[in-house]
Amino acid sequence: MDKKNLAIIGGGPGGYLAALRAAQLGLSVVLFEQERVGGICINVGCIPTKYLLHQTASFSQLRTNKNLDGPAGELRLNWQKVQDGRRGVIDRLVKGLEFLLSKNKVEVIKGKARVTSPGEVTAWTAGGEVKFQADKIILATGSRPADFPFLRFDGRKVISSTEALTLPEIPKRLLVVGAGAIGLELGSIYGRLGTEVTILEIMPSILPGTDLITAQRLERILKKQGLKIYLQMKIEAAEITSEQVSLRGSSLLDGKPFEFTADKVLIAAGRKPNIEELVWDENLLARQKGNFLEVNSQGETSIPGVYAIGDLTGGKLLAHKAYHDGRVAAEAAAGLSSQLDYKALPSAIFTEPELASVGLSQAEAEACGLAIKIGEFPLQANGRALTMDSPDGLVRIIASQTDDEILGAHLLAPHASEMLPILTMAVSRRLKIKDLDSIIYVHPTLSEAIPEAALKANKEALHILNS
């Protein structure tokens, strides 16, 4: 039997993972990518952001360590060296991906590609037009930052997360529109470097949609770190000069007007799917709210044989969601029965401390009419957190009142993202409270807070009172 041909448009996280998985399954794969493989995540998103977060966190910890002698004010972070390091990490990862794709016999074609008719992809490359006949096609073109009609990106005064990662100089004042993961992470980076950071959010809480208790706790911590955060702020107008940016609007709390000025403004208030010019007739693609594409349980769009993955399909715009989507779409293209499943889709915000979540929040569980119980364990009672001088955090477990099933978990702790997998498995595999306490945890570790929080839901915690 002849090999099936698979065309993938977009080489971001979901695209390259789909290519590697499809190659494992014996498909002949061509990956079309305009820029470098790895997409936004590796080149201008997740990876460079985490590098800058790590570098600035180390710098901040040195400057605030009360046990060090000497003039902390004289410490400087060499921004040029940091930028060189950022580029080095990106280059290493991209070269690694290119090596893996090559070894798996995935052909990578650089150029803008489009589905020009059923089963046909056309790419416009430096060497001319290329046509490829495909049995199946995966769309993986990702998303881009969204701006406002009165506040458009210019790359200088009004910037997106892309420009924020590569600023040649550290701004004295930075306005951030949006208190989601991107706004808080980039705000933290520049706040640690001495920038006066002001974050404006239109919703009543930072990290909208996140467990409210942990989000509010994180907000207090970030304010202590120096970030100025204002909630329920509706921006209505902007004025941009060669010297500064001014944002004006009104508070949704009391209707009072506000005006803030800064050297630059970072817009981090949502993203738009890159769906333009993807297929020969865009009307054939069914859409959902936000112009994201509708797909079935295997990631297939309304065009038979054409799949869409990652940010194109909406929901939580996360790289690891794109990985999951890409794997399912590749396996579906190969004839397997894989299904999309977001019940245990984890997420993390890489501030200090980190906030990591999986499953239902308290509000979501209550909105579903579920009878729940909640166990909380404060890091103030965790020995490892105290040794790290990081007691301002907690672990929250949401469990079923009827059978103790773990429905959700929310962690505010150093390295919370690294603690989350056991809870992701608990939600995915429908584990019970006792299951989280049935294994032995290394002491002293932050992870010891997990079984304590679970047991607290049944008033059985050992290291805090159960009253």
C-alpha positions as CSV (number, residue, x, y, z in Angstrom):
1,M,0.0,0.0,0.0
2,D,1.3,3.5,-0.9
3,K,2.2,5.8,1.9
4,K,-0.4,8.4,2.8
5,N,0.7,12.0,2.3
6,L,0.1,14.5,5.1
7,A,0.6,18.3,4.7
8,I,1.0,20.4,7.7
9,I,0.8,24.2,7.4
10,G,2.5,25.8,10.4
11,G,5.6,24.6,12.3
12,G,4.7,25.7,15.8
13,P,4.4,23.3,18.8
14,G,1.4,21.5,17.5
15,G,2.6,21.5,13.9
16,Y,6.0,20.0,14.5
17,L,4.8,17.5,17.0
18,A,2.1,16.4,14.6
19,A,4.8,16.0,11.9
20,L,7.0,13.8,14.2
21,R,4.0,11.7,15.3
22,A,2.7,11.2,11.8
23,A,6.2,10.2,10.6
24,Q,6.3,7.6,13.4
25,L,3.0,6.2,12.1
26,G,4.4,5.8,8.6
27,L,2.9,8.8,6.9
28,S,4.9,10.8,4.3
29,V,4.9,14.3,5.8
30,V,5.6,17.8,4.4
31,L,5.7,20.7,6.9
32,F,5.2,24.2,5.5
33,E,6.6,27.0,7.7
34,Q,7.2,30.7,6.8
35,E,9.7,31.3,9.6
36,R,11.6,29.0,11.9
37,V,10.2,25.7,13.2
38,G,9.1,25.9,16.8
39,G,6.7,28.8,16.0
40,I,5.8,31.5,18.4
41,C,6.3,29.3,21.5
42,I,10.0,28.7,21.0
43,N,11.0,31.7,19.0
44,V,9.1,34.6,20.6
45,G,6.8,33.1,23.3
46,C,7.0,30.5,26.0
47,I,10.7,29.7,25.9
48,P,12.3,33.2,25.7
49,T,9.8,34.5,28.3
50,K,10.8,31.7,30.7
51,Y,14.5,32.5,30.1
52,L,14.0,36.1,31.0
53,L,11.9,35.2,34.0
54,H,14.6,32.9,35.3
55,Q,17.4,35.5,34.7
56,T,15.5,38.4,36.4
57,A,14.3,36.2,39.2
58,S,17.9,35.2,40.1
59,F,18.8,38.9,39.9
60,S,15.9,39.9,42.2
61,Q,16.6,37.1,44.7
62,L,20.2,38.4,45.1
63,R,19.1,42.0,45.5
64,T,16.5,41.1,48.2
65,N,18.5,38.4,50.1
66,K,18.7,39.7,53.6
67,N,21.7,37.5,54.5
68,L,24.0,39.0,52.0
69,D,26.4,41.8,52.9
70,G,27.5,44.6,50.6
71,P,25.8,47.2,48.5
72,A,23.0,45.4,46.8
73,G,22.2,48.5,44.9
74,E,25.4,48.2,42.9
75,L,24.3,44.9,41.3
76,R,23.5,45.2,37.7
77,L,22.0,42.7,35.2
78,N,23.8,42.9,31.9
79,W,20.8,43.2,29.6
80,Q,22.9,42.6,26.4
81,K,24.2,39.3,27.8
82,V,20.7,38.3,28.8
83,Q,19.5,38.9,25.3
84,D,22.4,36.9,23.9
85,G,21.5,34.1,26.2
86,R,17.9,34.2,25.1
87,R,18.9,33.9,21.5
88,G,21.3,31.0,22.3
89,V,18.6,29.0,24.0
90,I,16.2,29.5,21.0
91,D,18.8,28.6,18.5
92,R,19.7,25.4,20.3
93,L,16.1,24.3,20.5
94,V,15.3,25.2,16.9
95,K,18.4,23.3,15.7
96,G,17.3,20.3,17.8
97,L,13.9,20.3,16.1
98,E,15.3,20.6,12.7
99,F,17.5,17.6,13.4
100,L,14.6,15.6,14.7
101,L,12.4,16.5,11.7
102,S,15.2,15.6,9.3
103,K,15.9,12.2,11.0
104,N,12.2,11.4,10.8
105,K,12.3,12.2,7.1
106,V,9.9,15.1,7.4
107,E,10.3,17.5,4.5
108,V,10.3,21.1,5.6
109,I,9.4,23.7,3.0
110,K,9.9,27.4,3.9
111,G,7.2,29.6,2.5
112,K,3.6,30.8,2.8
113,A,1.2,27.9,2.2
114,R,-2.5,27.6,1.5
115,V,-5.0,24.8,0.8
116,T,-5.8,25.8,-2.8
117,S,-8.3,23.0,-3.6
118,P,-9.4,19.7,-2.0
119,G,-6.2,17.7,-1.2
120,E,-3.9,20.3,-2.7
121,V,-1.5,22.7,-0.8
122,T,0.3,25.4,-2.7
123,A,3.4,27.2,-1.2
124,W,5.1,30.3,-2.3
125,T,8.8,29.9,-1.6
126,A,12.0,31.8,-2.5
127,G,12.4,29.3,-5.3
128,G,9.0,29.7,-6.7
129,E,5.6,28.1,-6.4
130,V,5.3,24.5,-5.0
131,K,2.3,22.3,-5.2
132,F,1.8,19.2,-3.0
133,Q,-1.0,16.6,-3.2
134,A,-2.1,15.5,0.3
135,D,-4.4,12.8,1.5
136,K,-4.8,14.7,4.8
137,I,-4.0,18.3,5.8
138,I,-3.4,19.8,9.3
139,L,-3.7,23.6,9.8
140,A,-1.4,24.8,12.6
141,T,-0.9,28.5,12.0
142,G,-1.4,29.6,15.6
143,S,-2.5,33.1,16.7
144,R,-1.2,36.6,17.0
145,P,-1.7,39.4,19.6
146,A,-4.8,41.5,19.4
147,D,-4.8,45.2,19.7
148,F,-7.5,47.9,19.9
149,P,-9.0,50.2,17.1
150,F,-7.7,53.3,19.0
151,L,-4.4,51.6,20.1
152,R,-2.6,49.8,17.2
153,F,0.7,48.1,17.5
154,D,3.6,50.1,16.1
155,G,6.5,48.1,17.6
156,R,8.0,51.2,19.3
157,K,5.6,52.8,21.7
158,V,2.8,50.3,21.5
159,I,4.2,46.8,21.6
160,S,3.1,43.2,21.7
161,S,4.8,40.4,23.7
162,T,7.1,39.8,20.7
163,E,8.7,43.2,21.0
164,A,8.6,43.1,24.8
165,L,11.1,40.2,24.7
166,T,13.7,42.1,22.7
167,L,13.6,45.7,23.9
168,P,17.1,47.2,23.4
169,E,16.7,49.3,26.6
170,I,14.8,48.7,29.8
171,P,12.0,51.3,30.0
172,K,11.5,53.5,33.0
173,R,7.8,53.2,32.9
174,L,5.6,50.5,31.3
175,L,1.9,50.2,31.0
176,V,0.5,46.7,30.6
177,V,-3.0,46.2,29.2
178,G,-4.3,42.8,30.5
179,A,-3.6,40.9,33.7
180,G,-3.5,37.5,32.1
181,A,-0.5,35.2,32.0
182,I,1.4,37.2,29.4
183,G,0.8,40.6,31.1
184,L,1.8,39.3,34.6
185,E,4.9,37.4,33.4
186,L,6.3,40.3,31.3
187,G,5.3,42.8,33.9
188,S,7.2,40.7,36.5
189,I,10.3,40.6,34.2
190,Y,10.5,44.4,33.9
191,G,9.4,45.1,37.4
192,R,12.4,43.1,38.6
193,L,14.6,45.3,36.4
194,G,13.5,48.5,38.0
195,T,10.7,49.5,35.6
196,E,7.7,51.1,37.1
197,V,5.0,48.7,35.9
198,T,1.3,49.5,35.9
199,I,-1.2,46.8,34.9
200,L,-4.7,47.6,33.8
201,E,-7.3,44.9,33.7
202,I,-11.0,45.2,32.7
203,M,-12.2,42.2,34.6
204,P,-12.8,42.0,38.4
205,S,-9.8,39.7,39.0
206,I,-6.3,39.0,37.5
207,L,-6.1,35.9,35.5
208,P,-9.8,35.8,34.5
209,G,-11.2,32.3,34.6
210,T,-8.6,31.1,37.2
211,D,-9.5,29.9,40.7
212,L,-10.5,33.2,42.5
213,I,-8.8,32.4,45.8
214,T,-5.4,31.6,44.4
215,A,-5.6,34.5,41.9
216,Q,-6.4,37.0,44.6
217,R,-3.6,35.7,46.7
218,L,-1.2,36.0,43.8
219,E,-2.4,39.6,43.2
220,R,-1.5,40.6,46.7
221,I,2.0,39.0,46.4
222,L,2.7,40.7,43.0
223,K,1.6,44.1,44.5
224,K,4.1,43.5,47.4
225,Q,6.7,42.9,44.7
226,G,6.1,46.4,43.3
227,L,3.6,45.8,40.4
228,K,0.8,48.3,40.3
229,I,-2.4,46.4,39.4
230,Y,-5.8,48.1,38.8
231,L,-8.9,46.0,38.1
232,Q,-12.1,46.8,36.3
233,M,-10.5,49.6,34.3
234,K,-12.0,50.3,30.9
235,I,-9.6,51.9,28.5
236,E,-11.4,54.3,26.1
237,A,-8.7,56.4,24.4
238,A,-5.0,56.7,23.9
239,E,-2.6,59.5,23.0
240,I,0.9,58.6,21.6
241,T,3.7,61.1,21.3
242,S,7.4,60.8,20.7
243,E,8.0,60.9,24.5
244,Q,5.2,58.8,26.0
245,V,1.9,57.0,25.8
246,S,-1.2,58.0,27.7
247,L,-4.2,55.8,28.3
248,R,-7.5,57.3,29.4
249,G,-10.7,55.6,30.5
250,S,-13.1,55.0,33.4
251,S,-13.3,52.7,36.3
252,L,-16.2,50.1,36.1
253,L,-16.3,50.2,39.9
254,D,-17.2,53.8,40.5
255,G,-17.3,55.4,37.0
256,K,-14.4,57.7,37.8
257,P,-12.0,58.7,35.0
258,F,-8.4,57.7,34.9
259,E,-5.3,58.5,33.0
260,F,-1.9,56.7,33.1
261,T,1.3,57.6,31.2
262,A,4.4,55.6,30.5
263,D,7.3,55.3,28.0
264,K,5.6,52.3,26.4
265,V,2.4,50.3,26.5
266,L,2.4,46.5,26.2
267,I,-1.0,45.1,24.9
268,A,-1.5,41.7,26.4
269,A,-5.3,41.5,26.2
270,G,-6.0,38.5,24.0
271,R,-5.0,36.9,20.7
272,K,-6.6,36.3,17.3
273,P,-6.3,33.1,15.2
274,N,-4.3,33.2,12.0
275,I,-7.0,31.9,9.7
276,E,-6.7,34.3,6.8
277,E,-6.0,32.8,3.4
278,L,-5.8,29.3,4.8
279,V,-8.2,27.6,2.3
280,W,-9.5,28.3,-1.2
281,D,-12.9,29.3,0.2
282,E,-12.9,30.6,3.8
283,N,-16.7,30.2,4.0
284,L,-16.3,26.5,4.0
285,L,-14.7,26.7,7.5
286,A,-17.2,26.7,10.3
287,R,-16.4,29.2,13.0
288,Q,-17.1,29.7,16.7
289,K,-17.0,32.7,19.0
290,G,-13.8,34.8,18.5
291,N,-13.5,33.6,14.9
292,F,-11.8,30.4,16.0
293,L,-12.4,27.2,13.9
294,E,-14.9,24.5,14.9
295,V,-13.5,21.0,14.9
296,N,-14.9,17.6,15.9
297,S,-13.6,15.2,18.5
298,Q,-10.6,14.3,16.4
299,G,-9.7,17.9,15.4
300,E,-11.3,17.7,11.9
301,T,-12.8,20.9,10.5
302,S,-15.9,21.3,8.5
303,I,-13.8,20.5,5.4
304,P,-13.4,16.7,5.3
305,G,-9.7,15.6,5.6
306,V,-8.6,19.0,6.9
307,Y,-7.7,19.3,10.6
308,A,-7.1,22.3,12.7
309,I,-5.0,22.3,16.0
310,G,-3.7,24.6,18.7
311,D,-4.7,28.3,18.9
312,L,-6.8,28.0,15.7
313,T,-9.5,26.1,17.6
314,G,-9.8,28.4,20.6
315,G,-10.2,27.4,24.2
316,K,-7.1,27.8,26.3
317,L,-4.3,29.0,24.0
318,L,-1.5,26.9,25.4
319,A,1.4,25.2,23.7
320,H,0.8,21.9,25.5
321,K,-2.8,22.0,24.3
322,A,-1.4,22.4,20.7
323,Y,0.9,19.4,21.4
324,H,-2.2,17.3,22.4
325,D,-4.2,18.5,19.4
326,G,-1.3,17.8,17.1
327,R,-0.9,14.3,18.3
328,V,-4.6,13.5,18.1
329,A,-4.9,15.0,14.5
330,A,-1.8,13.1,13.3
331,E,-3.2,9.8,14.7
332,A,-6.6,10.6,13.2
333,A,-5.0,11.3,9.8
334,A,-3.3,7.9,10.1
335,G,-6.6,6.2,10.7
336,L,-6.5,5.8,14.5
337,S,-9.4,6.5,16.8
338,S,-7.7,9.1,19.0
339,Q,-9.9,11.7,20.7
340,L,-9.4,15.2,22.0
341,D,-9.8,15.3,25.8
342,Y,-9.4,18.6,27.7
343,K,-10.8,17.4,31.1
344,A,-7.4,17.5,32.6
345,L,-5.8,20.3,30.7
346,P,-3.2,21.9,33.0
347,S,-2.1,25.6,32.9
348,A,0.6,27.6,34.7
349,I,1.6,31.2,35.1
350,F,5.3,31.6,35.7
351,T,5.4,34.5,38.1
352,E,7.1,34.1,41.5
353,P,5.4,32.2,43.0
354,E,3.9,30.3,40.1
355,L,0.2,29.6,39.9
356,A,-0.7,26.2,38.4
357,S,-4.1,24.7,37.9
358,V,-5.9,21.7,36.5
359,G,-9.6,20.7,36.3
360,L,-12.5,22.6,37.8
361,S,-12.2,25.7,39.9
362,Q,-14.6,26.2,42.9
363,A,-16.8,28.5,40.8
364,E,-16.9,26.1,37.9
365,A,-17.8,23.2,40.1
366,E,-20.6,25.1,41.8
367,A,-21.9,26.4,38.5
368,C,-22.2,22.8,37.4
369,G,-24.3,22.1,40.5
370,L,-21.8,19.7,41.9
371,A,-21.6,19.0,45.6
372,I,-18.0,19.6,46.5
373,K,-15.6,19.9,49.4
374,I,-12.4,21.9,49.4
375,G,-9.1,21.2,51.1
376,E,-6.5,23.9,51.5
377,F,-3.0,23.7,52.9
378,P,-0.9,26.9,53.4
379,L,2.8,26.9,52.5
380,Q,3.4,28.6,55.9
381,A,3.1,25.1,57.3
382,N,5.5,23.5,54.8
383,G,9.1,23.1,55.8
384,R,10.5,23.3,52.4
385,A,8.7,26.6,51.6
386,L,10.1,28.1,54.8
387,T,13.6,27.0,53.9
388,M,13.1,28.8,50.5
389,D,11.8,31.9,52.2
390,S,8.6,31.5,50.2
391,P,5.7,30.8,52.6
392,D,3.2,33.0,50.8
393,G,1.3,30.3,48.9
394,L,-1.2,27.5,49.2
395,V,-2.5,24.3,47.6
396,R,-6.3,24.0,47.0
397,I,-7.9,20.7,46.2
398,I,-11.5,20.6,44.8
399,A,-13.1,17.1,45.5
400,S,-16.5,15.5,45.1
401,Q,-18.6,15.6,48.3
402,T,-20.1,12.2,47.4
403,D,-17.2,10.0,46.4
404,D,-14.0,12.0,47.1
405,E,-13.0,12.2,43.4
406,I,-10.5,14.9,42.7
407,L,-12.2,17.4,40.4
408,G,-9.6,20.2,40.4
409,A,-6.4,21.5,41.9
410,H,-4.9,25.0,42.2
411,L,-1.4,25.6,43.4
412,L,0.4,28.9,44.3
413,A,4.0,28.0,45.1
414,P,7.5,28.1,43.8
415,H,7.8,25.6,40.9
416,A,4.1,24.9,41.1
417,S,4.2,23.9,37.4
418,E,6.5,21.1,38.3
419,M,4.2,19.9,41.2
420,L,1.1,19.8,39.0
421,P,1.6,16.6,37.0
422,I,0.5,14.3,39.9
423,L,-2.7,16.3,40.2
424,T,-3.2,16.3,36.4
425,M,-3.1,12.5,36.6
426,A,-5.5,12.6,39.6
427,V,-8.1,14.6,37.6
428,S,-7.5,12.6,34.4
429,R,-7.7,9.2,36.1
430,R,-10.5,10.1,38.5
431,L,-8.4,9.4,41.6
432,K,-9.7,9.9,45.1
433,I,-8.4,11.9,48.0
434,K,-6.9,8.8,49.6
435,D,-5.0,8.1,46.4
436,L,-3.0,11.3,46.8
437,D,-2.0,10.2,50.3
438,S,-1.2,6.6,49.4
439,I,2.3,7.3,48.1
440,I,5.3,8.5,49.9
441,Y,6.5,12.0,49.2
442,V,10.1,13.1,49.6
443,H,10.8,15.3,52.7
444,P,11.3,18.1,52.7
445,T,9.6,19.1,49.5
446,L,6.8,21.5,48.4
447,S,4.9,18.5,47.1
448,E,4.2,17.4,50.6
449,A,1.5,20.1,50.6
450,I,-0.5,18.1,48.1
451,P,-1.7,15.2,50.2
452,E,-2.1,17.5,53.2
453,A,-4.5,19.7,51.2
454,A,-6.4,16.6,49.9
455,L,-6.7,15.2,53.5
456,K,-7.8,18.6,54.8
457,A,-11.0,18.3,52.6
458,N,-11.9,15.4,54.9
459,K,-10.6,17.1,58.0
460,E,-7.7,14.5,58.2
461,A,-4.7,16.8,57.6
462,L,-1.8,16.1,59.9
463,H,0.3,19.2,59.8
464,I,-2.4,21.8,60.3
465,L,-5.5,22.0,62.5
466,N,-8.7,20.5,60.9
467,S,-11.2,22.9,62.6
